Amino acid sequence: MRIHIATDHAGLEFSTQLQHHLADQGHDVVDHGPVEYDPVDDYPSFCVRAAQAVVRDQEAGVEALGIVFGGSGNGEQIAANKVRGIRAALVWNISTAELAREHNDANVIAIGARQHTFDDVTSFIDRFIETPFSNEERHVRRIAQIAAYETDGSLLPDPRAARAQPDVLVDDDSTFDPEAG
């Protein structure tokens, strides 16, 4: 599998170690930066490029996933999610790594490098990579709704709208008396 990686300065050491770990498992690892430590670097361009590469590969039929790192992983997840076709999930334990793939068919995970040990991170990533999407109808349906919104802004009707019909209309000049009903 091809794995696209991006980080900011906070995740650079993790990224370097992880590339070796993944290559040792037989994955084709593509590093989208940075290549050297800069405490004021700007992670969005690195993460967006990694996310774009995941989409390009998947559209070309190449099995690919992405991993983005930062201090918390939050900003990196937000940046990756701006790319059409990306479903990036913030992962902080084995369960969230598994559910990201199983229920959301996430194709990118974000991890906070300052929040976990390297062993924890590798266990999250290994589980993410090995977990298949469940293909359950409810999950397929929900992902399709997200994709539709991303593509054309469409949403399903809000089911609460039909239930929200007021029993009594009160015009602006009147006062409502709860005792009178």
KOLKOLSE-325207 format. One record per residue (C-alpha): x, y, z; residue in one letter; residue number from 1. Coordinates in nm, 2 decimals, always signed. Each point is the difference from the previous one (the first is absolute). Example, Ala and Ser with C-alpha at 12.3 -4.5 7.8 and 13.67 -1.06 7.14 Angstrom:
<pts>
- east north up residuo num
- +1.23 -0.45 +0.78 a 1 $
- +0.14 +0.34 -0.07 s 2 $
</pts>
This chain:
<pts>
- east north up residuo num
- +0.00 +0.00 +0.00 m 1 $
- +0.12 +0.35 -0.06 r 2 $
- +0.00 +0.22 +0.31 i 3 $
- +0.02 +0.38 -0.03 h 4 $
- +0.14 +0.18 +0.30 i 5 $
- +0.02 +0.36 +0.10 a 6 $
- +0.07 +0.18 +0.33 t 7 $
- +0.10 +0.32 +0.16 d 8 $
- +0.31 +0.06 +0.21 h 9 $
- -0.16 -0.17 +0.30 a 10 $
- -0.04 -0.33 -0.18 g 11 $
- +0.32 +0.00 -0.21 l 12 $
- +0.18 -0.26 +0.22 e 13 $
- -0.31 -0.22 +0.01 f 14 $
- -0.03 +0.03 -0.38 s 15 $
- +0.36 -0.11 -0.06 t 16 $
- -0.03 -0.30 +0.23 q 17 $
- -0.34 -0.09 -0.14 l 18 $
- +0.13 +0.00 -0.36 q 19 $
- +0.26 -0.26 +0.10 h 20 $
- -0.27 -0.21 +0.18 h 21 $
- -0.24 +0.01 -0.29 l 22 $
- +0.27 -0.07 -0.26 a 23 $
- +0.11 -0.30 +0.20 d 24 $
- -0.36 -0.13 -0.03 q 25 $
- +0.02 +0.03 -0.38 g 26 $
- -0.19 +0.32 -0.04 h 27 $
- +0.10 +0.26 -0.26 d 28 $
- +0.04 +0.31 +0.21 v 29 $
- -0.02 +0.35 -0.15 v 30 $
- +0.12 +0.29 +0.22 d 31 $
- -0.17 +0.33 -0.07 h 32 $
- +0.21 +0.20 +0.25 g 33 $
- +0.15 +0.17 +0.16 p 34 $
- +0.35 -0.13 -0.05 v 35 $
- +0.17 +0.20 +0.28 e 36 $
- -0.10 +0.14 +0.34 y 37 $
- -0.14 +0.35 -0.01 d 38 $
- -0.19 +0.10 +0.32 p 39 $
- -0.22 +0.25 -0.19 v 40 $
- -0.08 -0.21 -0.31 d 41 $
- -0.35 +0.01 -0.14 d 42 $
- -0.15 -0.35 -0.01 y 43 $
- -0.31 +0.06 -0.22 p 44 $
- +0.19 -0.02 -0.33 s 45 $
- +0.17 -0.33 +0.10 f 46 $
- -0.33 -0.15 +0.11 c 47 $
- -0.20 +0.11 -0.30 v 48 $
- +0.27 -0.14 -0.24 r 49 $
- -0.01 -0.33 +0.18 a 50 $
- -0.38 -0.01 -0.01 a 51 $
- +0.00 +0.10 -0.37 q 52 $
- +0.24 -0.29 -0.07 a 53 $
- -0.23 -0.24 +0.18 v 54 $
- -0.30 +0.10 -0.22 v 55 $
- +0.21 -0.01 -0.32 r 56 $
- +0.12 -0.35 +0.08 d 57 $
- -0.34 -0.13 +0.10 q 58 $
- -0.16 +0.15 -0.31 e 59 $
- +0.28 -0.18 -0.21 a 60 $
- -0.08 -0.33 +0.17 g 61 $
- +0.31 +0.00 +0.23 v 62 $
- -0.07 -0.12 +0.35 e 63 $
- +0.11 +0.30 +0.21 a 64 $
- -0.06 +0.16 +0.34 l 65 $
- +0.14 +0.31 +0.18 g 66 $
- +0.14 +0.09 +0.34 i 67 $
- +0.04 +0.35 +0.12 v 68 $
- +0.17 +0.10 +0.32 f 69 $
- +0.02 +0.31 +0.22 g 70 $
- +0.02 +0.09 +0.36 g 71 $
- -0.37 -0.09 +0.05 s 72 $
- -0.09 -0.11 -0.35 g 73 $
- -0.30 +0.23 +0.00 n 74 $
- +0.13 +0.26 -0.25 g 75 $
- +0.14 -0.27 -0.22 e 76 $
- -0.33 -0.18 -0.01 q 77 $
- -0.18 +0.32 -0.09 i 78 $
- +0.24 +0.08 -0.28 a 79 $
- -0.03 -0.35 -0.15 a 80 $
- -0.38 +0.01 +0.02 n 81 $
- +0.00 +0.30 -0.23 k 82 $
- +0.10 -0.22 -0.29 v 83 $
- -0.31 -0.14 -0.19 r 84 $
- -0.02 -0.37 +0.05 g 85 $
- +0.19 -0.01 +0.33 i 86 $
- -0.15 -0.14 +0.31 r 87 $
- +0.27 +0.08 +0.27 a 88 $
- -0.06 -0.12 +0.35 a 89 $
- +0.18 +0.10 +0.32 l 90 $
- +0.13 -0.32 +0.16 v 91 $
- +0.10 -0.02 +0.36 w 92 $
- -0.04 -0.37 +0.08 n 93 $
- -0.04 -0.35 -0.16 i 94 $
- -0.38 +0.03 +0.00 s 95 $
- -0.01 +0.33 -0.18 t 96 $
- +0.25 -0.13 -0.26 a 97 $
- -0.21 -0.30 -0.06 e 98 $
- -0.33 +0.19 -0.01 l 99 $
- +0.14 +0.26 -0.23 a 100 $
- +0.04 -0.27 -0.27 r 101 $
- -0.28 -0.24 +0.09 e 102 $
- -0.28 +0.26 +0.03 h 103 $
- +0.13 +0.31 -0.19 n 104 $
- +0.22 -0.15 -0.26 d 105 $
- +0.26 +0.26 +0.10 a 106 $
- +0.28 +0.03 -0.24 n 107 $
- +0.22 +0.23 +0.21 v 108 $
- +0.07 +0.00 +0.38 i 109 $
- +0.13 +0.28 +0.21 a 110 $
- +0.20 -0.06 +0.31 i 111 $
- +0.13 +0.23 +0.27 g 112 $
- +0.37 -0.08 +0.02 a 113 $
- +0.03 +0.18 +0.34 r 114 $
- -0.28 -0.21 +0.14 q 115 $
- +0.13 -0.36 -0.05 h 116 $
- +0.31 -0.22 +0.01 t 117 $
- +0.14 -0.13 -0.32 f 118 $
- -0.11 -0.35 +0.08 d 119 $
- -0.36 +0.13 +0.05 d 120 $
- +0.01 +0.18 -0.33 v 121 $
- +0.12 -0.30 -0.19 t 122 $
- -0.27 -0.22 +0.16 s 123 $
- -0.27 +0.26 -0.11 f 124 $
- +0.14 +0.02 -0.35 i 125 $
- +0.04 -0.38 -0.04 d 126 $
- -0.36 -0.05 +0.11 r 127 $
- -0.12 +0.28 -0.23 f 128 $
- +0.17 -0.16 -0.30 i 129 $
- -0.11 -0.36 +0.07 e 130 $
- -0.36 +0.09 +0.08 t 131 $
- -0.24 -0.03 -0.30 p 132 $
- -0.31 +0.22 -0.06 f 133 $
- -0.30 -0.20 +0.12 s 134 $
- -0.22 +0.09 -0.31 n 135 $
- -0.30 -0.01 +0.23 e 136 $
- -0.29 +0.18 -0.18 e 137 $
- -0.04 +0.27 +0.28 r 138 $
- +0.37 +0.09 -0.03 h 139 $
- -0.01 +0.00 -0.38 v 140 $
- -0.31 +0.23 +0.01 r 141 $
- +0.16 +0.24 +0.25 r 142 $
- +0.32 +0.03 -0.20 i 143 $
- -0.20 +0.06 -0.32 a 144 $
- -0.19 +0.29 +0.18 q 145 $
- +0.33 +0.16 +0.10 i 146 $
- +0.13 -0.04 -0.36 a 147 $
- -0.31 +0.15 -0.14 a 148 $
- +0.03 +0.30 +0.22 y 149 $
- +0.37 +0.03 -0.09 e 150 $
- -0.09 -0.01 -0.37 t 151 $
- -0.31 +0.21 -0.03 d 152 $
- -0.10 +0.12 +0.34 g 153 $
- -0.31 -0.22 +0.02 s 154 $
- -0.13 -0.14 +0.33 l 155 $
- -0.28 -0.23 +0.08 l 156 $
- -0.31 +0.18 +0.14 p 157 $
- +0.01 +0.05 +0.38 d 158 $
- -0.24 -0.25 +0.15 p 159 $
- -0.06 +0.23 +0.29 r 160 $
- -0.16 +0.26 -0.23 a 161 $
- -0.32 -0.20 -0.04 a 162 $
- -0.03 -0.04 +0.38 r 163 $
- +0.07 +0.36 +0.08 a 164 $
- -0.34 +0.13 -0.10 q 165 $
- -0.12 +0.22 +0.29 p 166 $
- -0.34 -0.08 +0.14 d 167 $
- -0.09 +0.36 +0.05 v 168 $
- +0.12 +0.30 -0.21 l 169 $
- +0.05 +0.32 +0.20 v 170 $
- +0.04 +0.32 -0.20 d 171 $
- +0.24 +0.27 +0.11 d 172 $
- -0.25 +0.22 +0.17 d 173 $
- -0.14 -0.26 +0.24 s 174 $
- +0.13 -0.14 +0.32 t 175 $
- -0.01 -0.37 +0.07 f 176 $
- -0.17 -0.09 +0.33 d 177 $
- +0.12 -0.35 +0.10 p 178 $
- -0.30 -0.04 +0.24 e 179 $
- -0.24 +0.06 -0.29 a 180 $
- +0.18 -0.25 -0.22 g 181 $
</pts>
